[in-house]
Each structure stands twice: as structure tokens, then as C-alpha cells.
Amino acid sequence: MKTRTARAEDYSLIQALLIASELPVEDLPENAPIRFLIVEYPGAQFGGCIGLEVHGRDGLVRSLAVQSNLRAYGAGKTLVDAVQRLAATEGIERLWLLTTTASAFFLQAGYEIADRATAPELIRRSLQFASICPASAICMTRTLRPPSGDAA
Ligand SMILES: CC(C)(COP(=O)(O)OP(=O)(O)OC[C@H]1O[C@@H](n2cnc3c(N)ncnc32)[C@H](O)[C@@H]1OP(=O)(O)O)[C@@H](O)C(=O)NCCC(=O)NCCS
């Protein structure tokens, strides 16, 4: 399997998969400021997707889903690894996400549970944090590289 940046013609498949996976799509017009990656199998079979919103030095990981018949074969982890590489190339230092379904998956992928109130303001103002995801969703975070703060 391989990952690549989503193209305009991929968005109907992405949207259908997110709906089938009971994930939010209401803030997903094609021109939303969200970078999507997809995973493909031989023959260009669409396997799944993941989205990244860039909010300054922080990133919001969202819309991770794998086709139900292709789960548990590593595609989810492949997508998370790919979005982390994309985020790092965008200069993002920390990733955030909200999940009601996959906290165990993300713990295994190196994310830790965080108090939602500790997320930076730009992340808290994203639609996912501000209105779409329920208050009961678990907030998780992962540092990609140390902040380039002043040395003491
Ligand atoms: C969550 C999801 C993307 C995982 O995709 P996947 O392709 O099945 O995951 P992988 O095969 O890459 O799994 C990687 C590891 O995580 C584990 N894992 C997968 N799903 C898990 C889950 N729900 N809970 C705990 N561990 C999980 C796997 O066992 C595997 O462990 P291993 O490396 O020790 O074998 C997929 O189950 C899915 O699409 N779910 C519905 C949508 C959803 O809930 N998305 C999350 C929104 S935040």
C-alpha cells in the first residue's frame, strides 16, 4: 500500500468513507483548508484517508478512516505515519486530535491523552473542537519535535 496527497476526484470517496465510518463531514467542502492523504492498494484501490488542519505550529489530525474490509492490516498506522511526516514538513511541532472511537489506537501510535483546555487557542477554535466533536471526545496530542524556544 502507498499513501499520496488526495486529489479533487478523491473527495467523493473520502466523504462516502467518512459517512460510513460515522465521522463528521459537515465542515468538509472540497476547498476547506484541510490537507487529505489517502492510502491506495495495488490497482489504485482506495483504502482510507486522514486529514490535517494546520493551525500555526500546531496541527489537527482528523478524519482518519480505513475501509471496513481493509482494517487491521496496517493502513491506519500507515496513514498516521504519513500525516506526521506531512506535518513535520509543514513545520508543525505538535499534533492534536479528538476521538470518540480510537483512543486505544492512538495511544499505541504514541499519542497521549490531554486535557482539552490545554490545547492552544487556534486548535480550540477549530470547528472540530469548538462545535462538531462532543464534549465527551477524548483529546490526544503528540509532539513531533521539540519547540525551538530560547535556550535557558
Ligand atoms: C481506527 C482505524 C482507522 C484503524 O485502522 P486500521 O487500518 O484498522 O489500523 P491498523 O491496522 O493500522 O492498526 C495499527 C495497530 O493499532 C491497533 N488497532 C487498530 N484499531 C484499533 C482500535 N480501535 N483500538 C485499539 N487498537 C487498534 C491494531 O491492532 C494494530 O496493532 P499492532 O500494530 O500491534 O498490530 C479503523 O479502525 C477505522 O477506520 N475505524 C473507523 C473510523 C474511526 O473510528 N476513526 C478514528 C477517528 S478519530
The ligand as an ORCA input file, in Angstrom:
! r2SCAN-3c Opt
* xyz 0 1
  C      -9.233      3.369     13.653
  C      -8.891      2.809     12.279
  C      -8.556      3.937     11.326
  C      -7.666      1.892     12.409
  O      -7.270      1.484     11.097
  P      -6.621      0.056     10.847
  O      -6.121      0.023      9.459
  O      -7.562     -0.993     11.255
  O      -5.423      0.101     11.899
  P      -4.011     -0.669     11.781
  O      -4.254     -1.986     11.116
  O      -3.013      0.224     11.171
  O      -3.678     -0.890     13.305
  C      -2.449     -0.466     13.875
  C      -2.394     -1.004     15.259
  O      -3.460     -0.449     16.026
  C      -4.292     -1.474     16.533
  N      -5.671     -1.007     16.435
  C      -6.396     -0.802     15.324
  N      -7.603     -0.341     15.628
  C      -7.636     -0.262     16.968
  C      -8.624      0.146     17.896
  N      -9.835      0.596     17.502
  N      -8.317      0.073     19.203
  C      -7.110     -0.361     19.609
  N      -6.139     -0.736     18.780
  C      -6.400     -0.695     17.486
  C      -4.040     -2.687     15.659
  O      -4.275     -3.863     16.368
  C      -2.585     -2.519     15.309
  O      -1.773     -3.007     16.346
  P      -0.422     -3.841     16.034
  O       0.469     -2.873     15.278
  O       0.100     -4.195     17.383
  O      -0.869     -4.989     15.203
  C     -10.061      1.970     11.701
  O     -10.447      1.013     12.655
  C     -11.269      2.796     11.308
  O     -11.383      3.282     10.185
  N     -12.230      2.934     12.243
  C     -13.485      3.688     11.979
  C     -13.253      5.185     11.938
  C     -12.636      5.701     13.204
  O     -13.033      5.370     14.303
  N     -11.633      6.573     13.013
  C     -10.956      7.248     14.101
  C     -11.446      8.658     14.176
  S     -10.529      9.605     15.361
*
